[in-house]
Amino acid sequence: MQTQQIWVVKVGSSLVTNNGQGIDHTRLSQWAEQIAQLKKQNIQVILVSSGSIAAGVQRLGWEKRPKKLDHLQAAAAVGQMSLAQTYENLFEQHQIHTAQILLTHDDLRNRTRYLNARGTLQTLLEFNIVPIINENDTVVTDEIKLGDNDTLGALVANLIDADLLLILTDQKGLYDQDPRKSPNARLIPEIAASHPDLESMAGGAGSSVGTGGMYTKVTAAKRAALAGISTRIADGKENNVLLRIASGESIGTLLTAGETRIKAKQQWLMGHLRFSGSLKVNKCAAQALCQKKSSLLPIGCIAVEGKFHRGEAVSVLDESENEIARGLVNYSSEEIARLLMQPSSEIESILGYIAEEELIHRNNMILTHS
């Protein structure tokens, strides 16, 4: 059986709204059909969709995108309704449900809300639902700005540990110089996301409908690469673009990450110089962690030091207080104190809920001593 993949697909305003003329039902219908086919290939898709403000501007009969914040937020509120309804109706034709998730960058900066968002997305994918994500433009103040949803796409890709960030735009991909100004501009099929000349190649903003240009797309790719996720920038008007990319066809520009996802996370954990706390484990748990590369279960944890929240990085110590690992905890210090030396089957009865069976999952841990 083919290993399941997760793609985060970001679609731009000019594509979603046919350059501001209103929601392009034909194009969205094509994407829904392709995503339904991808699901049959064991590829789950999270759709980060721009277009709510542009759709609202059109529905309100305004001639151009406003500049006043309250007008932008009003347009977003109006446009988001029609955008969400359109996606639900189109995916329903393939017996697929959608879920609307509106985020702000604060949701992804706050560790607790970050983990809640991650848990929600994982659950939606388990139930074969397509999450439709957009910036919560009706409440944000400074987030309605250049390239916001490109950045949001990268943040979501990192949040869910995606296999690919795919940015669909109205351009063919990244060129070595601006194709609008130079007839000798050459499309770059593949380049490292860490390439030092990437930003200078990208130039400035693109269409007047959306807020992002190629520059924001390559900076989003750089952000995704920090988590070991590669990004492909491709023309969303290409016929069957999603399916052709899934089949291995080189479309647009692939910006490659330098490290694997696990390696990138390990480097991030190794770079931690200060921790909010530590967990001390017994001899059996230490052996399981170091020799079997196991997750850390409550039953093997004998003490907790410091004060920390779910999702924070902690140090894992053996009985002699030697650091043997570092990892991201699934529970707070107060909760872990109640779970010490208890079997995972008792977590729910002790806390009243269960987030995970492990205190630290092995995928969120790096060994520092063997």
N, C-alpha and C positions, 0 to 999 in steps of 0.2 A: 504493500500500500504506500502511496506517495506521502511523504512527510508533509504535514500541514504547514503552510506558510501564512504570514500575515502581511498584507500590504496596506499602507496608508496612502490613499490616492487623494491629492489635493487638486481641485478644479477651480480655475479662475473665473472672475466675474464676466469677462468678455465672452467666455465660452458659454457659461450658464445662461446669460441673458442676451446672447446674440448681439454683442456690442451695444448693450443698453436698450435694445428694442423690446425687451420683455423676456420672460423665461422661455428658453428654447426647448420646447417639449420634445422635439424630434431628437436632438442631441442627448438629452437626459434619458430618453427612452433607449437609445443605443447603448449608453453606459450601463443602464439597468440590465439590459439583456446580456451584455458582456460580463458583468459582475455575477449574474446568475450562472453563466457558463464557468467562470473562474471557481465558483463554489463547488462545482462538480469536479474540478481538478484539485480540490482540497486547498484552495487559496481563499482565505477569509479577507474581506476588504472593509476597511474603515474609510469612509468618505468625508474629507474635510472640504466643505463646499462654501465658496464665496458666493456672492450674488444677492444677499438679502437687501442690502441698501440699494443696489442697482434695480432690483425688482420692485422695491418700494417706490423709488423715484418714478418708474414707469407707471405703476398703478395709481400714483397720486397725480399723474399728469404734469409733472415738473419737466421742464425742458433740459435741465442739467443737474448734476450732482451738487447738492448744496454744500456750503462751507460751515454754516452754523451748527454747533454740536447738537442742539435740541432737534434741529431739522434732520440731521443724520440719524439720530436715535429714533425719531418718528418713522423715517423711511425704513429703517431696519425692522421695526416692530411690524409694520404693514407687510413688508416684503417677506419676512421670515414665515408668516402664516401661509402664503401661497407657495413658497419654496418647499416647506415641509410637506404640505398636502400633495404637491406635484410628485415628490419623491415617493411618498407612501403609495399613491395611486399607481405609479409606474412599476414599482417593485412588486406590488400586489398581483400584477399580471403574471408574475413568475412564482407566485405562492411564497413570497419573501416579505417579512415585516421589516420595517425600519424603526429606528429610535432617534429622536432628536436630542442632542446634547449641546448646550450652549455653555461655553467656557470663557473665562477671562484668564489672563496670564497669572493673576493672583491664585487662581485655582491650582495652577501647576507649580507655583513657587511655594505654597503652603504644603508642608509634607503630609499632613493628615488628609487634606482635601485631594492632594495628588494621589495618595493611595486609595482613597474612596473612588476617585475617577477611574483609576486603573482597575479596581475590582469590578466596577460597573461595566466597563468595556469588556473585560474578560468574560463576565457572565453573559453579556449580550451575544458575544461570539459563540459561546457554548450553546446558546439557544438558536444559533443560525440566523441571528438578526443583523442587519446592516446598520451600524451606527452612522448617523449623519451629524457631523460636528461643524459648528460655526462659532466664531467669536460672539460673545454676548454683547452685541453692539448697542443694545437698548439701555445698558447700565454703565458701561465703561466710560471713562472720561479721557484718558490719554492713550488708550489702546487703539483707537481708530486712527491708524497712521500707516505710513508707507510699509507695504509688504507684510502686514500683520498676519494674514492667514498662511503665508509661506512659512513664517516663523512658527505659527500654531501647528502647521503640519509636521514640522520637525520635532516640536515638543511632544506631540501625540505619538509620533513614531518612537521616540525615546521612552515615553511613558509605557507603551505596550510591548516594547522590545520587538518592533516590527522587523521583518526581513528586508523590506524595501520601502523607501519613500518615493512615490511617483508623483511628480508635479506636472500636471497637464496645463498647457498654456496655449496662447495663440501664436507662438513662435516655434520654429523647427527645433530649437535647442540652443546650446551655447556656441557662439562663433568666436574666432580669434580676434575679430574686430566687428564694429557695429555694421550689420548687413544693410541697414537703412541708409548708411552714409558711404559705405565702401563696396563697390561691385566685386572686389577681390576677396571679400570675407569668406572664410572657410569654416564649415560646420565641424566642430570637434566631437568625434564619436565617443571618446573616453578620455578622462583626465582625473588625476587624483584630487580629492576634495581639499587636500592640503597644499595644492600647487600655489606658489607665492604670487603668481600673476593672475589668479582667478578673478579677483575683484576688478582689476583693470580691464580684463576682457569683457566683463559683464556690462559695463556702461551704466546708464541711468534708468529711470522709470520707463515703462512701456505704454500701454493704452491709457486713454483718458477715462475709461469706464471703471477700471479697478484701481487699486492703490499700489500694486507691486510691479516691479520690473525685473529684469534678469539679475540685477545686483542682489535683490532680496532673495532670489531663488538660490543663488550660489552661497549666500551667507547661511541660508537655511540648511543647505547641503553640508556646510562645514559643521553646523550644530549637530546634525544627525550623525556625522562621521565620528564625533566625539564618543558616541555610544556604539561605534562599530557598524553603523547602518549606511549602506550606499544609497545614493539618490539618482533617479533618472528624470531628466527634464525632457518632455516630449510634446509634440503638437497634438492637442486634444481633438483636432479636426481630422486627423488621420483615420482612415477606415479601419475599424476593429483594432484600434491601437492597443487596448488592454490585452486582448487575446494574442496578438502578434508578439507583444513583449513577453507574455507568459510562455510562448512557444520558443523563445530564444532569439527572436529577431532584434537586431540592433536598430532602435529607432531613437532619434534625438541624441542626447548626451548623457552618458553614465558618469557620475562623479563618485569615484570609488573611495571607500573608507580604508584606512591603513591597517586596522586591526579587526579581528572578529568581535562579535558582540560580547562574548564572555571575556575575552582578553581586555577589551576596553573597560568593562566594569571592574575587573581585577586590578587594572592599573589605577582606576579611580579610588578603589578601596585602599590600595597600597600607599597612595599619596596622602591619606589622612594622617595628620600629625597629632591631632587632638580628638578625643572621643568624649561623648557625654557620659559614658559609663562602661561597665564591663560585666561579663558573665563568667562565673567560675564553674567548671564542669568536673565531674568525677573521672576516674581513670578509664572506665569503660567507654564513656562518651568521648574522651580525648582520643582514644585508640580508634573509635569509629570515625571520628572526624579526619584524623591524620592518615589512617591506613585504608579506610573504605570510602573516603570522600563523602561521608554521609551528611545529612542535614542534622541540625541540632534540635533534639526533642526536649520537652520539659523534664522528662524523667531523668535526664542526664545532667541537668543543671542544679547545682547545689547552693549557689549564692549569686546575688546581684548587687552591684555597687553603682552609685550615681543616680541621676534622674534623667530620664530620656523618654521620648515619645515613639510611637510606632513609626517605623521607617528610618529611624536614625542609625548611624553607624556606631557599633560598639566593638570593643576588644573582647576576645574570648581567651580565658586563662585556664591553665590546668591547675591541679591541686597545689602545685608549688609556686603558683602565680607567675608562671612563664607564659607569655603570649603565644598561642598556637594558631590563632585565626582572627580574622576581622569580618564583620558582616552586618547586614541590615536587618534589624529586628522586626518581627511581625506584631509585637505587643509592646506596651509601655513598661517602664521599670516597675511601676506599681502592680500591673497585671502579672508580670513575670514573678514578682515576689510571692504571689498567691499560687503560682503554678509550679514552684520548685519541687522537683522529685515526684511529680505527678504524671501518670500516663496521659497521652494525648486524648484518650477517650473520655477523660474527665474535664477537659477544658470548658466545654459548654456548661456543664453543671456548676463549675466553679465561678466562671465569669458571667454566665447568662447568655453567652454567644460564643461563636468560634469563627475566627478570621482565617487561620491556617492551622494545620496540625503541628507545624514546626515553629520553634522560636526563631530560627534562622534557616531559610532554605539553602541548600547547597549551591544553587545558582546565584545566590546573593552573598556568597562567602568566598574569601580567599585565605588559603593556608599561609601562615608566616613562619611555621616551624613544624618539621616533620619528625 
